[in-house]
């Protein structure tokens, strides 16, 4: 089953930018399709391979930060080719 995941990482500390950059670079280095915008990062792939990958990345990211909020939205389809037609 293909999924789309929207992620917004918000480290609650000074020096937050480096943590966000590291998180995004880790996602980019994966085999999954990754799209970014100024407010969030989207990653697309098969549920059974993407979710274990995200679990590892999130755990690693949380271990490197004192306090952080990660907002996640999951959609049951691959929306990586979406283009607004209005």
Helices and strands as residue ranges (DSSP letters): E 2-11, H 16-28, E 33-36, E 41-46, H 47-63, E 68-75
